[in-house]
């Protein structure tokens, strides 16, 4: 909190400012009006959270002391069409700020705030946020220094612990969703966790194989050849009926070529049968030996 000291015509007298009646369109004070007993006493403490108007109040007092409207006009409330208006009750009258000027000014007010430090203490070419923050760490006396050192050590330990928590959180959230983090931390250790992990890895690999199979193109349709129209009759035949049919066709073949009952030409060719037919040269490999035996029996072929 900034420090303010009022000095009247004689050292030690009460402050010439009795109270603040009205502040309008300045910072957070859109339309402040005095309520209750807000008269300044010999010692008056004004406190509040950050951004509640303490620094704005110091700027108002500095503007009146220096008769510099810029300190007030520079803090005009954003979005406010009205011009800043300030009314203060003084010990000998009233100080009013309106139309960009003070009606009374020059009060002997000393302000000890961040602006005072910026105006009177040299910290290099500029005063940054960190420098202003470090000013709050100033401690005097052995006891104060001990407290400050203990505070710094505790603050460093907290920073280290927070850094560890952030690192662990990043490690865990790489495997667990953010909304499942508390449930994951609450899990109890499993004695056979390694075995369970291996089982899950096997399941994962199996799922990957399934995905690989799904991504492969489907098989091609094979068009089946049409079935013979006389397939049923063929399947109903026996080996004996096939032999009779073969005998009939051989007789028809011999008669068609004028060979009558001459069957000796078959006997002369059969001993030379290997893989090719001795008559037409086509492959006969795979012919049923039974069929050959039937032909041999039919024509009485001997070695």
Secondary structure, 3 states (H helix, E strand, C coil): CCEEEECCCCCCCCCCEEEEEEEEEECCEEEEECCCCCCCCCCCCCCCCCCCCHHHHHHHHHHHHHCCCHHHHCCECCCCCCCCEEEEEECCEEEEEECCEECCCCCCEEEECHHHHHHHCCCCCCCCHHHHHHHCCCCCCHHHHHHHHHHHHHHHHHHHHHHHHHHHHHHHHCCCCHHHHHHHHCCCCCCCHHHHHHHHHHHHHHHHHHHHHHHCCCCCCCCCCCCCCCHHHHHCCCHHHHHHHHHHHHHHHHHHCCCCCCCHHHHHHHCCCCCECCCCCCECCCCCHHHHHHHHHHHCCCC
